[in-house]
Amino acid sequence: MAKLRLNADVGESLGPWTMGNDNALMPLLDLANIACGFHASEPDTMRATVQLAAAHGVTIGAHPAYPDLLGFGRRSMTCTPQQVENLMLYQIGALAAMCRAEGVSLHYVKPHGALYNDMAKNHELLAAVMRGVAAFDPNLILVVPALHNRAAIQALAQQHDLSLWFEVFADRNYHQDGSLVARGKQGAVHQEQAVIVEQAIKFARGLAIRSVEGKDITLQADTLCVHGDNQASILAAKAIRTALNNGNGNDYSA
């Protein structure tokens, strides 16, 4: 089994409105994708989430998005490449400041929601994301989707001297090309814990999963995303953590 790093989107609460169960989820993670204020979160939540990740020894990543609080960053926006580059710099810088205040390091960047999906389809936007990351710190790793054909993304990353982590999702359905089924479509998100854990283990073992088109696809990945916004998802994350530990040992060095 591959040594998949387990990641999750955290720090997505906003003031008194709580999103997710970060306290229960954080001990299960290797990587924490912390929201940077544009789709969710604010300074108090950002710093508290950095503190929580540090307390559990979890590697910290920035989770920047389109400026879309009302839509939780899941709506595509018409932004120029220069605007996307600046959005990245602004949000990464904000989280890096919180990390510096807590004496920990920012290690990677994983774009959120619609920005994540848009950059996978539009390499001009992806290049802008890469420029933003590289301008802040070329040692940061960029998390990108583990598409079936990833040669173009790898070539673009080499141009910007960036390292990549390819990501898969335990609870999402896939198209034949390795892209995610849009959340608005029926069956986009797996609901049954057994199905979620089975898909995670298949990814870890390098086995094929079944696409919505009914064909097998194999996606090679470095990290696997889980969600923790309800009790069922926390239980699924615990089951995945146990399964990966049993198959891989306990070495999840980032």
C-alpha positions as CSV (number, residue, x, y, z in Angstrom):
1,M,0.0,0.0,0.0
2,A,1.2,3.5,-0.8
3,K,1.9,5.9,2.0
4,L,-1.0,8.2,1.5
5,R,-1.0,11.3,3.7
6,L,-4.5,11.9,5.1
7,N,-5.7,15.5,4.6
8,A,-8.9,17.4,5.4
9,D,-10.2,20.9,5.1
10,V,-10.4,22.6,8.5
11,G,-10.7,26.0,10.1
12,E,-13.8,26.7,8.1
13,S,-15.9,28.1,10.9
14,L,-16.9,31.8,10.7
15,G,-17.2,33.7,14.0
16,P,-20.1,32.0,16.0
17,W,-21.0,29.7,13.1
18,T,-19.3,26.4,13.4
19,M,-18.4,24.3,10.4
20,G,-17.0,20.8,10.8
21,N,-15.7,19.1,13.9
22,D,-12.0,20.0,13.9
23,N,-11.3,18.8,17.4
24,A,-12.4,15.3,16.5
25,L,-10.8,15.3,13.0
26,M,-7.4,16.8,13.7
27,P,-5.9,13.8,15.6
28,L,-6.6,11.6,12.6
29,L,-4.8,13.8,10.1
30,D,-1.4,14.1,8.6
31,L,-2.2,17.4,6.8
32,A,-4.5,20.2,7.7
33,N,-5.8,22.5,4.9
34,I,-6.7,25.7,6.8
35,A,-9.1,28.1,5.3
36,C,-7.7,31.6,4.7
37,G,-10.7,33.9,5.1
38,F,-12.1,34.1,1.5
39,H,-14.5,31.2,1.5
40,A,-14.7,30.7,5.2
41,S,-12.9,31.5,8.5
42,E,-11.5,34.7,9.9
43,P,-8.4,35.7,11.9
44,D,-9.5,34.2,15.2
45,T,-10.5,30.9,13.7
46,M,-7.3,30.7,11.6
47,R,-5.0,31.2,14.5
48,A,-6.9,28.8,16.7
49,T,-6.8,26.1,14.0
50,V,-3.1,26.6,13.5
51,Q,-2.7,26.1,17.3
52,L,-4.8,22.9,17.1
53,A,-2.8,21.5,14.3
54,A,0.4,22.3,16.0
55,A,-0.8,20.6,19.2
56,H,-1.3,17.4,17.3
57,G,1.8,17.6,15.2
58,V,-0.2,17.9,12.0
59,T,1.5,19.5,8.9
60,I,-0.2,22.8,8.0
61,G,-1.3,23.9,4.5
62,A,-3.0,27.0,3.2
63,H,-6.5,26.5,1.7
64,P,-7.1,29.6,-0.5
65,A,-10.2,30.2,-2.5
66,Y,-12.2,32.6,-4.6
67,P,-13.6,35.5,-2.6
68,D,-16.9,33.8,-2.1
69,L,-18.1,33.7,1.5
70,L,-21.8,33.4,0.5
71,G,-21.2,30.4,-1.8
72,F,-18.5,28.8,0.4
73,G,-16.0,29.1,-2.4
74,R,-17.9,26.6,-4.6
75,R,-19.0,29.1,-7.3
76,S,-16.7,29.8,-10.2
77,M,-15.8,33.5,-10.5
78,T,-14.5,35.5,-13.5
79,C,-11.0,36.4,-12.3
80,T,-8.0,37.2,-14.5
81,P,-4.8,35.2,-14.0
82,Q,-3.2,38.2,-12.4
83,Q,-6.1,38.5,-9.9
84,V,-5.8,34.7,-9.1
85,E,-2.1,35.1,-8.5
86,N,-2.8,38.0,-6.1
87,L,-5.6,36.1,-4.4
88,M,-3.1,33.3,-3.7
89,L,-0.4,35.7,-2.3
90,Y,-2.9,37.5,-0.1
91,Q,-4.3,34.4,1.5
92,I,-1.1,32.4,1.8
93,G,0.5,35.4,3.5
94,A,-2.3,35.7,6.0
95,L,-2.0,32.1,7.1
96,A,1.8,32.2,7.1
97,A,1.5,35.1,9.5
98,M,-0.5,33.0,11.9
99,C,2.0,30.1,11.6
100,R,4.9,32.4,12.3
101,A,3.1,33.8,15.4
102,E,2.7,30.2,16.7
103,G,6.3,29.1,15.8
104,V,5.3,26.6,13.2
105,S,5.9,26.4,9.4
106,L,3.5,26.5,6.5
107,H,4.3,23.5,4.3
108,Y,2.0,23.4,1.3
109,V,-1.0,25.0,-0.5
110,K,-4.2,23.3,-1.5
111,P,-6.7,25.6,-3.4
112,H,-10.4,25.2,-2.4
113,G,-13.6,24.4,-4.2
114,A,-14.3,26.1,-7.5
115,L,-10.8,27.5,-7.8
116,Y,-9.4,23.9,-7.3
117,N,-11.7,22.6,-10.0
118,D,-11.2,25.5,-12.4
119,M,-7.4,25.3,-12.3
120,A,-7.5,21.6,-13.2
121,K,-9.4,22.5,-16.4
122,N,-7.8,25.8,-17.2
123,H,-4.0,25.7,-17.3
124,E,-3.8,29.5,-17.6
125,L,-5.4,29.7,-14.1
126,L,-3.2,26.9,-12.9
127,A,-0.1,28.8,-14.0
128,A,-1.4,31.8,-12.1
129,V,-1.9,29.7,-9.0
130,M,1.6,28.4,-9.4
131,R,3.1,31.9,-9.8
132,G,1.3,33.0,-6.6
133,V,2.7,30.0,-4.6
134,A,6.2,30.4,-6.1
135,A,6.3,34.2,-5.5
136,F,5.6,33.6,-1.8
137,D,7.8,30.6,-1.3
138,P,8.9,28.2,-4.0
139,N,9.5,25.6,-1.3
140,L,5.8,25.2,-0.7
141,I,4.2,22.1,-2.2
142,L,1.1,22.6,-4.3
143,V,-1.7,20.1,-4.0
144,V,-3.5,19.3,-7.3
145,P,-6.1,16.7,-8.5
146,A,-4.7,13.3,-9.4
147,L,-6.0,13.3,-13.0
148,H,-5.7,10.3,-15.3
149,N,-3.3,12.2,-17.5
150,R,-1.1,14.5,-15.4
151,A,1.9,15.1,-17.6
152,A,0.8,18.6,-18.5
153,I,0.4,19.6,-14.9
154,Q,3.8,18.2,-14.0
155,A,5.4,20.0,-16.9
156,L,3.9,23.3,-15.8
157,A,5.1,22.8,-12.2
158,Q,8.6,22.2,-13.5
159,Q,8.5,25.5,-15.3
160,H,7.7,27.2,-11.9
161,D,10.1,25.0,-10.0
162,L,7.3,23.7,-7.7
163,S,6.8,20.3,-6.2
164,L,3.4,18.7,-6.4
165,W,1.2,16.4,-4.3
166,F,-1.5,14.6,-6.3
167,E,-4.7,14.2,-4.4
168,V,-7.7,11.8,-4.4
169,F,-10.9,11.8,-2.5
170,A,-12.3,9.0,-0.5
171,D,-15.9,10.2,-0.6
172,R,-16.3,11.6,-4.1
173,N,-17.3,10.0,-7.4
174,Y,-15.0,10.3,-10.4
175,H,-15.3,10.7,-14.2
176,Q,-13.2,8.6,-16.6
177,D,-10.6,11.3,-17.0
178,G,-10.1,11.5,-13.2
179,S,-12.0,14.6,-12.7
180,L,-14.5,14.8,-9.8
181,V,-18.3,14.6,-10.5
182,A,-19.7,18.1,-9.8
183,R,-21.3,18.4,-6.3
184,G,-24.6,19.5,-7.8
185,K,-25.0,16.1,-9.6
186,Q,-26.7,13.1,-8.1
187,G,-24.2,10.6,-6.7
188,A,-21.3,13.0,-6.6
189,V,-20.6,12.3,-2.9
190,H,-20.5,8.8,-1.4
191,Q,-22.6,8.5,1.7
192,E,-22.0,5.0,2.9
193,Q,-19.0,4.5,5.2
194,A,-18.2,1.1,3.8
195,V,-18.0,2.6,0.2
196,I,-15.8,5.5,1.4
197,V,-13.4,3.3,3.2
198,E,-13.2,0.8,0.3
199,Q,-12.4,3.6,-2.1
200,A,-9.7,4.9,0.2
201,I,-8.1,1.5,0.4
202,K,-8.2,1.0,-3.3
203,F,-6.3,4.3,-3.8
204,A,-3.7,3.3,-1.2
205,R,-3.2,-0.1,-2.9
206,G,-3.0,1.5,-6.4
207,L,-6.1,-0.4,-7.5
208,A,-8.7,0.8,-10.0
209,I,-12.0,2.4,-8.9
210,R,-15.2,2.5,-11.0
211,S,-16.0,5.8,-12.8
212,V,-19.5,7.1,-13.2
213,E,-19.2,6.1,-16.9
214,G,-18.8,2.5,-15.7
215,K,-15.2,2.0,-16.6
216,D,-12.2,1.3,-14.3
217,I,-9.6,4.1,-13.7
218,T,-6.4,4.0,-11.7
219,L,-5.2,7.3,-10.1
220,Q,-1.8,7.5,-8.4
221,A,-1.8,9.9,-5.5
222,D,0.3,11.3,-2.6
223,T,-2.5,12.4,-0.4
224,L,-6.1,11.5,0.3
225,C,-8.8,13.9,1.4
226,V,-11.5,13.1,4.0
227,H,-14.2,15.3,5.4
228,G,-15.4,15.8,9.0
229,D,-18.5,17.9,8.8
230,N,-20.8,15.4,10.6
231,Q,-20.5,12.4,12.9
232,A,-20.7,9.9,10.0
233,S,-17.8,11.5,8.3
234,I,-15.7,11.5,11.5
235,L,-16.4,7.7,11.8
236,A,-15.4,7.2,8.2
237,A,-12.2,9.2,8.8
238,K,-11.4,7.0,11.8
239,A,-12.0,3.9,9.8
240,I,-9.7,5.1,7.0
241,R,-7.0,6.1,9.5
242,T,-7.2,2.6,11.0
243,A,-7.1,0.9,7.7
244,L,-4.2,2.9,6.4
245,N,-2.2,2.4,9.6
246,N,-2.9,-1.4,9.4
247,G,-1.7,-1.5,5.8
248,N,1.2,1.0,6.0
249,G,2.5,1.1,9.5
250,N,2.6,4.5,11.2
251,D,5.1,6.3,9.0
252,Y,3.3,9.3,7.4
253,S,6.2,11.7,7.3
254,A,5.5,14.9,5.3
